[in-house]
């Protein structure tokens, strides 16, 4: 789901279930300006961000990887943001390795991303 926040040009992407299969946030040049992510699961989740116009996969190399400990959350506003030239996609797994495919549970990793 995408929402233009108060007509400022910034949009919000929200998903209540980021899985290992990946989700496409935007399939074009994107600037990530901030996030609020949470992990309701019992294991650390690794949220991986990809510079792609399609959903990221285990065969791709992420641009950023965030470790979200079990039963916790993280947030950050990035000032000018981080540029993704091709597009922005995310996926979540329980292993830190780029090629990890160990799935998190449904509805365990929740993301709110702020981008334009």
Number of C-alpha atoms within 10 A of each C-alpha: 9 16 13 14 12 8 8 8 10 17 19 20 17 19 17 14 19 23 23 23 15 22 21 17 24 21 17 15 15 20 19 21 20 19 19 15 21 22 27 18 19 13 17 19 29 25 28 24 22 26 25 24 19 19 21 23 22 18 10 13 16 20 13 12 19 14 18 22 17 16 15 14 16 14 13 11 13 13 9 10 15 14 16 21 14 16 20 27 23 26 27 32 28 20 18 18 12 16 14 16 19 15 16 24 20 12 14 21 27 21 23 18 22 23 24 16
